Amino acid sequence: MKKRLFLMLVMAVALCGVAGAQSRSAIRINEVMVQNTPDGIADEYGAHHAWIELFNANFAPIEISSIYITNDSTVKTLYPVPLGDVNTRMPKRQHVIFFADGEPNKGTFHTNFTLTPGVDNWIGIYDADGRTLIDEVVIPASVLPGQSWARTADGKGDWALRTGGADDYITPSSANVIKDTNEKIEDFAERDANGWGMTVMAMAIVFSALLVLCLCFYAIGKIGSLVSRINKARSQQSHPEEKVVARDVEHDTGEEIAAIVMALHDHFDAHDRENTILTINKVKRAYSPWSSKIYNLREVPQRTIRR
């Protein structure tokens, strides 16, 4: 018994580890700025340092503590993300910013390394084992101050230069593709300007759902009735004597009828005048004025008052 519990515990721990590794494999380096400017994003201390944006490409939350972020391929465990910070749990399809300022004492999201302007900077993130590479990127030296190196879409696509213009926004802690409008909504508005199509579609969906529910309930009732009849037939076939007894019980026996008649006779003092016919008469006692007390009482004389 103890061996089984131990094996189950080991298997559970192994499965949890595999699930955690699979979820952390969805972490992506999404955008990097090597030379931050006073117009850019600032940390919680108001300083403008280089920053690295990570993105959770999975559709479930990910715990990023215990992963490693490094800018040196020979030192894979350069900066371990500390444990115990609730902010290291990334919600699904969300972003987190790490400041590469070389001051890890400022908090969890401050690395112990910096990025060097004017040269190619390599950045990689490794899993908790310190060997599995999750994602990497090389930021070219041509990226100028105030510009970022970002993916064309969150967590996927090619890398491209972001200058902060109207067509290539710099988007720390937000989606790399900013959508001002919804093409599907605009197309539907053009096709159905008055909303009649939406109304008919909504009503059709509602009534279709009600029709399906009615058919389901009708079918369930029929199936239940059929199953009940089948079970009853099987029961009668397996116990034929019970069927005969049940048929005889539908009518009262002669003994029961006689008992009922005798009870009524004793209660009402009734009798049967005809055979097989039960007669119950109500006996009325004749009224006798000689036994009435109102004739035995004397009237109280009335006194007349003279004036």
C-alpha positions as CSV (number, residue, x, y, z in Angstrom):
1,M,0.0,0.0,0.0
2,K,2.8,2.4,0.9
3,K,4.6,1.6,-2.3
4,R,1.5,2.4,-4.3
5,L,1.1,5.7,-2.6
6,F,4.7,6.6,-3.1
7,L,4.5,5.7,-6.9
8,M,1.3,7.8,-7.3
9,L,3.0,10.7,-5.5
10,V,6.1,10.4,-7.8
11,M,3.8,10.3,-10.9
12,A,1.8,13.3,-9.8
13,V,5.0,15.3,-9.2
14,A,6.3,14.3,-12.6
15,L,3.1,15.2,-14.3
16,C,3.1,18.6,-12.6
17,G,6.6,19.2,-13.8
18,V,5.8,18.2,-17.4
19,A,2.7,20.5,-17.3
20,G,4.8,23.4,-15.9
21,A,7.5,22.9,-18.6
22,Q,4.9,22.8,-21.3
23,S,3.2,26.0,-20.1
24,R,6.6,27.8,-19.7
25,S,7.5,26.9,-23.3
26,A,4.9,29.4,-24.4
27,I,6.8,32.3,-23.0
28,R,8.1,34.6,-25.8
29,I,10.4,37.6,-26.0
30,N,8.1,40.1,-27.6
31,E,9.8,43.5,-27.7
32,V,13.2,45.0,-26.6
33,M,14.4,48.5,-26.2
34,V,18.2,48.8,-25.7
35,Q,18.4,52.6,-25.3
36,N,15.5,54.1,-23.4
37,T,14.8,57.8,-23.6
38,P,13.1,60.3,-21.2
39,D,10.1,60.0,-23.5
40,G,9.9,56.3,-23.0
41,I,8.5,54.1,-20.3
42,A,9.9,54.5,-16.8
43,D,10.2,52.0,-14.0
44,E,8.6,52.4,-10.5
45,Y,11.5,54.7,-9.5
46,G,11.1,57.0,-12.4
47,A,14.3,55.9,-14.2
48,H,14.5,55.1,-17.9
49,H,16.5,52.0,-18.5
50,A,16.6,49.3,-21.2
51,W,13.7,47.0,-21.0
52,I,12.7,43.5,-22.2
53,E,9.0,42.6,-22.7
54,L,7.9,38.9,-22.3
55,F,4.6,37.6,-23.6
56,N,2.5,34.7,-22.5
57,A,1.5,33.0,-25.8
58,N,-0.6,30.4,-24.0
59,F,-4.3,30.6,-23.3
60,A,-3.7,29.8,-19.7
61,P,-1.8,31.6,-16.8
62,I,1.9,30.9,-16.5
63,E,4.2,31.1,-13.5
64,I,7.5,32.5,-14.8
65,S,9.3,32.4,-11.5
66,S,12.5,30.2,-11.6
67,I,13.1,30.8,-15.3
68,Y,16.4,32.4,-16.3
69,I,17.0,35.6,-18.4
70,T,20.4,36.2,-19.8
71,N,22.4,38.2,-22.3
72,D,25.3,35.9,-22.2
73,S,25.0,32.6,-24.1
74,T,27.8,31.1,-21.9
75,V,26.0,31.9,-18.7
76,K,22.6,30.5,-19.1
77,T,21.5,31.1,-15.5
78,L,22.6,34.7,-15.3
79,Y,19.4,36.2,-13.8
80,P,16.9,33.8,-12.1
81,V,13.4,35.2,-11.8
82,P,12.8,35.2,-8.0
83,L,10.2,33.0,-6.3
84,G,7.4,34.3,-4.1
85,D,6.3,37.3,-6.1
86,V,2.6,37.2,-7.0
87,N,3.3,39.4,-10.1
88,T,5.3,36.6,-11.7
89,R,2.1,34.8,-12.5
90,M,1.3,36.0,-16.0
91,P,-2.3,35.9,-17.1
92,K,-3.2,34.4,-20.5
93,R,-2.1,36.4,-23.5
94,Q,-0.6,39.2,-21.4
95,H,2.8,41.0,-21.1
96,V,5.4,41.7,-18.4
97,I,8.3,44.1,-18.5
98,F,11.9,43.5,-17.1
99,F,14.2,46.4,-16.8
100,A,17.8,45.6,-17.7
101,D,19.4,48.1,-15.3
102,G,21.9,45.8,-13.5
103,E,20.1,46.6,-10.2
104,P,18.3,43.4,-9.0
105,N,18.0,44.8,-5.5
106,K,15.2,47.2,-6.8
107,G,12.8,44.3,-7.3
108,T,11.8,41.2,-9.1
109,F,11.6,42.9,-12.5
110,H,15.1,44.4,-12.5
111,T,17.8,42.2,-13.9
112,N,21.4,41.9,-12.8
113,F,22.7,42.7,-16.3
114,T,22.5,45.6,-18.8
115,L,22.3,46.0,-22.5
116,T,25.1,47.7,-24.5
117,P,24.1,50.3,-27.1
118,G,25.8,50.2,-30.5
119,V,26.5,46.5,-30.6
120,D,24.4,43.4,-31.3
121,N,22.7,42.3,-28.1
122,W,21.7,38.6,-27.7
123,I,18.9,37.8,-25.1
124,G,17.7,34.4,-24.2
125,I,15.4,32.9,-21.7
126,Y,15.9,29.4,-20.2
127,D,13.7,27.0,-18.4
128,A,14.0,26.2,-14.7
129,D,16.5,23.4,-15.5
130,G,19.0,26.0,-16.7
131,R,19.5,24.1,-20.0
132,T,16.3,24.2,-22.0
133,L,16.2,27.3,-24.3
134,I,12.7,28.7,-24.4
135,D,13.3,31.7,-26.7
136,E,16.1,34.0,-28.0
137,V,16.6,37.1,-30.0
138,V,19.4,39.2,-31.4
139,I,18.9,43.0,-31.4
140,P,20.9,44.6,-34.1
141,A,23.3,47.4,-33.4
142,S,21.5,49.7,-35.9
143,V,18.6,50.2,-33.4
144,L,18.8,53.9,-32.4
145,P,17.9,55.4,-29.0
146,G,14.1,55.5,-28.5
147,Q,13.6,52.7,-31.0
148,S,12.6,49.1,-30.2
149,W,13.0,45.7,-31.8
150,A,9.7,43.9,-31.8
151,R,7.7,41.1,-33.3
152,T,5.1,41.9,-35.9
153,A,2.5,40.2,-33.8
154,D,2.3,39.1,-30.2
155,G,4.4,36.0,-29.6
156,K,4.9,35.2,-33.3
157,G,5.9,36.6,-36.6
158,D,9.1,38.2,-37.8
159,W,11.1,40.9,-35.9
160,A,11.0,44.5,-37.1
161,L,12.2,47.9,-36.1
162,R,9.8,50.2,-34.2
163,T,10.5,53.9,-34.5
164,G,7.4,55.1,-32.6
165,G,5.7,56.6,-35.7
166,A,2.1,56.4,-36.8
167,D,2.5,53.0,-38.4
168,D,4.9,51.3,-36.0
169,Y,4.0,52.1,-32.4
170,I,6.3,51.2,-29.5
171,T,4.0,49.2,-27.3
172,P,5.5,48.2,-23.9
173,S,3.1,46.1,-21.8
174,S,0.5,46.1,-24.6
175,A,-0.2,44.4,-27.8
176,N,2.2,44.9,-30.7
177,V,-0.7,45.3,-33.1
178,I,-3.1,48.0,-32.1
179,K,-6.5,47.6,-33.7
180,D,-8.6,50.8,-33.8
181,T,-11.6,49.1,-35.5
182,N,-13.1,45.7,-36.0
183,E,-13.2,44.8,-39.7
184,K,-16.0,42.2,-39.1
185,I,-18.2,44.7,-37.3
186,E,-17.7,47.3,-40.0
187,D,-18.5,44.8,-42.8
188,F,-21.6,43.6,-41.0
189,A,-22.7,47.3,-40.5
190,E,-22.4,47.9,-44.2
191,R,-24.4,44.8,-45.2
192,D,-27.1,45.3,-42.6
193,A,-27.4,49.0,-42.0
194,N,-31.0,48.9,-40.4
195,G,-30.3,45.8,-38.3
196,W,-33.1,43.7,-39.9
197,G,-30.7,40.9,-40.6
198,M,-29.4,40.8,-37.0
199,T,-33.0,40.8,-35.7
200,V,-34.1,37.9,-37.9
201,M,-31.0,36.0,-37.1
202,A,-31.4,36.4,-33.3
203,M,-35.1,35.4,-33.4
204,A,-34.2,32.4,-35.6
205,I,-31.6,31.3,-33.2
206,V,-33.9,31.6,-30.2
207,F,-36.8,29.8,-31.8
208,S,-34.5,27.1,-33.1
209,A,-33.2,26.5,-29.7
210,L,-36.7,26.3,-28.2
211,L,-37.7,23.9,-31.0
212,V,-34.7,21.7,-30.3
213,L,-35.5,21.7,-26.6
214,C,-39.1,20.7,-27.2
215,L,-38.0,17.9,-29.5
216,C,-35.5,16.7,-26.9
217,F,-38.1,16.7,-24.1
218,Y,-40.6,14.9,-26.3
219,A,-38.0,12.3,-27.3
220,I,-37.0,11.8,-23.7
221,G,-40.6,11.3,-22.7
222,K,-41.1,8.7,-25.4
223,I,-37.9,6.9,-24.5
224,G,-38.8,6.8,-20.9
225,S,-42.3,5.5,-21.6
226,L,-40.8,2.8,-23.9
227,V,-38.3,1.8,-21.3
228,S,-41.0,1.6,-18.7
229,R,-43.2,-0.7,-20.9
230,I,-40.2,-2.9,-21.7
231,N,-39.4,-3.3,-18.0
232,K,-43.0,-4.0,-17.2
233,A,-43.2,-6.7,-19.9
234,R,-40.0,-8.3,-18.7
235,S,-41.3,-8.3,-15.1
236,Q,-44.6,-10.0,-16.1
237,Q,-42.7,-12.6,-18.1
238,S,-40.4,-13.4,-15.3
239,H,-43.2,-13.5,-12.6
240,P,-46.5,-14.6,-14.2
241,E,-48.1,-15.5,-10.9
242,E,-47.9,-11.8,-9.8
243,K,-49.9,-10.8,-12.8
244,V,-52.8,-13.1,-11.7
245,V,-52.7,-11.8,-8.2
246,A,-52.7,-8.2,-9.3
247,R,-55.8,-8.9,-11.5
248,D,-57.7,-10.5,-8.7
249,V,-56.9,-7.7,-6.3
250,E,-58.8,-5.2,-8.4
251,H,-62.2,-6.5,-7.0
252,D,-63.2,-6.9,-3.3
253,T,-63.7,-10.4,-2.1
254,G,-66.9,-11.7,-0.5
255,E,-65.4,-11.7,3.0
256,E,-64.5,-8.0,2.7
257,I,-68.0,-7.1,1.5
258,A,-69.6,-9.0,4.4
259,A,-67.4,-7.3,6.9
260,I,-68.3,-3.9,5.5
261,V,-72.0,-4.7,5.7
262,M,-71.8,-5.9,9.3
263,A,-69.9,-2.8,10.3
264,L,-72.6,-0.6,8.7
265,H,-75.4,-2.6,10.3
266,D,-73.9,-2.3,13.7
267,H,-73.3,1.4,13.3
268,F,-76.5,2.5,11.7
269,D,-78.8,-0.3,12.9
270,A,-79.8,-0.8,9.3
271,H,-80.9,-4.0,7.6
272,D,-81.2,-5.4,4.1
273,R,-84.7,-5.7,2.7
274,E,-83.6,-7.2,-0.6
275,N,-81.0,-9.7,-1.5
276,T,-77.7,-8.2,-2.7
277,I,-79.0,-4.7,-2.0
278,L,-77.8,-2.7,0.9
279,T,-80.5,-0.4,2.4
280,I,-79.7,2.3,4.9
281,N,-82.7,4.2,6.3
282,K,-82.5,7.2,8.6
283,V,-84.8,6.7,11.6
284,K,-86.7,9.9,12.6
285,R,-88.3,10.0,16.1
286,A,-91.8,11.5,16.1
287,Y,-92.2,14.7,18.0
288,S,-94.4,14.3,21.1
289,P,-95.8,17.5,22.7
290,W,-96.5,15.7,25.9
291,S,-92.9,15.2,26.6
292,S,-91.9,18.7,25.8
293,K,-90.9,20.9,28.7
294,I,-92.3,24.0,27.2
295,Y,-95.8,22.9,28.0
296,N,-95.0,22.1,31.6
297,L,-93.6,25.6,32.4
298,R,-95.9,28.3,33.8
299,E,-96.0,31.7,32.3
300,V,-94.6,34.6,34.3
301,P,-97.5,37.0,34.9
302,Q,-97.0,40.4,33.4
303,R,-97.6,43.4,35.7
304,T,-99.5,46.4,34.3
305,I,-98.5,49.8,35.4
306,R,-101.3,52.3,36.0
307,R,-100.8,56.0,35.6
